Amino acid sequence: MKNTNVKTIVNYNTLNLSAKQLEILNCLSKFRNGANFKIQYSKDCSSKISARFKGNSVTKITTSSVRKGIDYENLSSTINKRNMGIEKSSRPLWYSHIDKILCKHNTKEQYYIMLFPNPIGTPHTQYFLNGNPISKEELKNSGIMQPSFWKTSKQKPDTMLLSIDNIVKVF
């Protein structure tokens, strides 16, 4: 989405960012806008554990091919949606843009990176149960996770906002 209020040059040192967050932003800045690169991020899935398995922890680590710093309205998928009559949501955004890739939560001191998944790439996900690797099939068949955890959309999102704290690696 075209946002004319987005600043193009931001001194990240003026923001309340940790050393790890600044390191992630530095790694991201090495890739030109629109170029494909890989990112690895984690998600704590423990809130979706079935009641009888509470006390365990499940983490999902995903490696995905993405792009950054592009205009959402110029994506072919967005153009196709507009041509089909699907308009932008009128709901107010829960975040505000700091620049083309960095966003900040409107009410919390949390920062997010706006990324665009590669439409032809397939993300690779690995699950960990209490820190030990476990296959998706084993985790699914064990009944540890609530059934709703496995219900996902088959359609790839046009954009993703990742918490900068969940980014493990950029390469």
N, C-alpha and C positions, 0 to 999 in steps of 0.2 A: 504494500500500500504506500502510496506516495505521501510522505510527511514532510512538508516544507519547514517544519520546526526542528528537524534533525540537524544537529550540529555536525560538521564534517571533520573538524579537528578538536579533539578533547585531550586535555592533559589528565591522564588517568591518575596521576599522583595527587591531584586535588580532590579525588573522591576517597571515600572511606573504604578502601580495598585492602585486603590482606596481601602479603607477599606472594602467596600461592595464586591468588586471583590475578595479580599483576603479571605473574609468570605466564598464566594461561593466555591473557590478553596479548602479551608479547609474542607468544608462539603463534597466535592467530594472525597477528599483524604481518607475519612473514609470508602469508599467502595473499595473492592479489584477489580483489573482490571478483566473485564469479568463478574462481578456479575450484576444481574438485580437490578435496583432501579428506583424510580420515580422522575421525574423532572417536574416542572411547569414553563412555560415561557410565556411571553406576546409578542404581536406584535401590533404595531400601524398600523391600516389598513386605516387610514384617507386619504391616497393618492389615494385610490380606490373608494372614494365616488363620486357619480354622481354629475354633475355640479350644478343641481338645489338644491342639499342638502349640498353644501359646507358650512362650518362653524360648522358642526357637527363633532363629533369624534367617531370613532369606534375602539375598542380594542378587540383583540382576546386573550384569555388566554387558553393555552393548557396544559393538564397534560398527560404525556406519560411515559411508561415504556421503559427504555433505558439501555445500557451498555456503559462502557468507557474503554479506554486503551487496546483495542484489535487490532490485526493486520488485516487490511482490506483484504489483500491477502489470509488470512486463513478463511474468511467467506465462508460458503457453497454457498451463492448466487454469490460471486465473482468467486469461483472455477467453478461453473456451467457456468458463463458467459465466462470464459477463455476456457472451454471445448467446448463451442458453437462457439468459434472463435472471440468473442468480446474482443478486446484489450483495454488497457488503453488509455485514451485520450492523445494526444501528445501536447495539449495546456499547456502552462506554468500555474502553480498554482498562484492564486492571494494572497495566504497566505503562511506563512512558519511555520513549526512546531517548537515549543519551547521545548515541551516534548510530551509524548504520548497523552495527552488530550488538552493541551493549544496550540493555534495557534495565530499568529499575522498577521494582514493585512500587505501586503508588502509596501504600500505607506501611510497608515494612522496609527495613534496610537490607533488601535482598536484590542481587543482581543476576541477570539472565543474559544468555547469548542467543541471538536470533539466527537460526540456521535453516538451510533449505536442503532437504534430503535429495540425493541423487535419484531421479525417477527410475533409472534402470539398475541401480545397485541393490543388493540384498543385505540388510543388516545381519550381523552375526551376534547372537546372544548366548551368554554362558550364565548359568545359575550356580549359586553357592548356598548351601544349607549349613549354617553354623560355621562358615568359613571354608567348608570343604566343597569341591566341585560336585555337581549332581546334574545329570542330563535332564532335559525338559520332560522326557517321557517318564523317567523315574519320579520326578517331582509331581508331575500330573497324576500318575497312578497311585502315589502314596496317600493322597487325600489331605496333604498338609495345607495346601492352598485352598481358599474358598473357590467354589466353582465359577463365580463371577470373575475371578482373576484371569481365567483363560479365554474369556469372551473379548475378542479384539476385532477391530475393523479390518477388513481385507484391503481397504484402500489406504494408500500411503498419504500422510499429511503433506500439504503444500509447504508448510513451515513448521518449525519446532522451536520452542523456547526452552532452553536447558539452563537449569541453575548452574551458575559458574562454579559453585562448590561441588557439583556432581561430576564435573569433567575430570577424567583421570589422565588422559593423554591426548595430545594433538600431534598428528604425523601425516 
